[in-house]
Amino acid sequence: MSFVIRDAELNDLNGLSELMYEYIVGFYKKPRPDLEKLHQLIRTLLQKKEGIQFVAEQDGKLIGFATLYFTFSTMKADRYTVMNDLFVIEPLRDTEVEAHLFLECQKYTQEHQFTHMSWITAADNKRAQRFFDKMGSVQGDWINYTIV
């Protein structure tokens, strides 16, 4: 299987938006964000100041993406990355495409001297949990909360 993992670029805006909608609405069954807001998020990440997006491309078509956000840890008094998204189209899940996107996030985190990379996944997303276990990750000690 031939594919490329690379930083997202401005000319990926439409293809990346389609993938993100498939991830948000199709996979997680969440409401569809406004297209202009989604485009603004992608443009912000293209600046690589608050985060970065990577894409997986095969034969000129985007087949997956990963998003890292940059933040701080008070306990470590240092910066770390949050892998907020890791998504590959259905036929390519559990393949080397998914692994390479994950490894690109990990590599970026290390090369840019962030202290660590963290992420969350849905409690019922057992496939993702098996993938993260296979990649050598360790489940954290923290419980995730949300308030609206």
Secondary structure, 3 states (H helix, E strand, C coil): CCCEEEECCHHHHHHHHHHHHHHHHHHCCCCCCCHHHHHHHHHHHHCCCCEEEEEEEECCEEEEEEEEEEEEECCCCEEEEEEEEEEECHHHCCCHHHHHHHHHHHHHHHHCCCCCEECCCCCCCHHHHHHHHHCCCCCCCCCCCCCC
